[in-house]
């Protein structure tokens, strides 16, 4: 079993949850609920891994809060 980190946002136009695995080309999907999004992302990642290990475009480090005055 492998674990991937996804960045999740909600589209203001459609209201759908949109997920993307940073640095993993093609690893993105959407869903009406977080559970649906998780299942969709899992399917996409499984399909992509059938072609072998991905060539990572970047390495996900984390998130950071930035304050401005």
Rosetta blueprint (number, residue, H / E / L):
1 X L
2 X L
3 X L
4 X L
5 X L
6 X L
7 X E
8 X E
9 X E
10 X E
11 X L
12 X L
13 X L
14 X L
15 X L
16 X L
17 X E
18 X E
19 X E
20 X E
21 X L
22 X L
23 X L
24 X L
25 X L
26 X L
27 X L
28 X E
29 X E
30 X E
31 X E
32 X L
33 X L
34 X H
35 X H
36 X H
37 X H
38 X H
39 X H
40 X H
41 X H
42 X H
43 X H
44 X H
45 X H
46 X H
47 X H
48 X H
49 X H
50 X L
51 X L
52 X L
53 X L
54 X L
55 X L
56 X L
57 X L
58 X L
59 X L
60 X L
61 X L
62 X L
63 X L
64 X L
65 X L
66 X L
67 X L
68 X L
69 X L
